[in-house]
Every structure is written in C-alpha cells, then in structure tokens.
C-alpha cells in the first residue's frame, strides 16, 4: 500500500527566518510590490498573507533592510545597498 505524501505549507520559525526568506526573493536591484513578494514566498512553500507581510515589512524591515518607493500609486520595495 502506498502512502500519500501531503505537503504542508512551511511556517516561519522566528522573525530572523522571515527576514532572510523575504530578502531571498529579491534578485539584484529589482523593485517588487508586496503582491509579488507574497507570490514568490508561496511558490517556495511558505504560508503568508499580503497584509501580514506588509505589516512585518513596515515594522521590522523598512529602512533597515528594505526601502520603499511609490510607483503608480503602488508601493514597491527594494533591498538597501
């Protein structure tokens, strides 16, 4: 009898793990909106919602790891150099 392997979404262990995961979705100097960051994290198997990501970035990552830029009334994030 074969067992079915059910993949469960990964959860973040702590805030440092979440910071590293968010920074890992950026490739070079690209600017990403919050929607795209969420999609890329979900493709990697993480369970996250857009509102939770935006709150986490605002309170824990903005101006320390990321900078924000408003393009066409939409917030885009990029990695600080």
HELIX and SHEET records of a PDB file:
HELIX    1   1 UNK A   15  UNK A   24  1                                  10    
HELIX    2   2 UNK A   34  UNK A   43  1                                  10    
HELIX    3   3 UNK A   50  UNK A   56  1                                   7    
HELIX    4   4 UNK A   57  UNK A   61  3                                   5    
SHEET    1   A 3 UNK A  32  UNK A  33  0                                        
SHEET    2   A 3 UNK A  74  UNK A  79 -1                                        
SHEET    3   A 3 UNK A  66  UNK A  71 -1                                        
END                                                                             
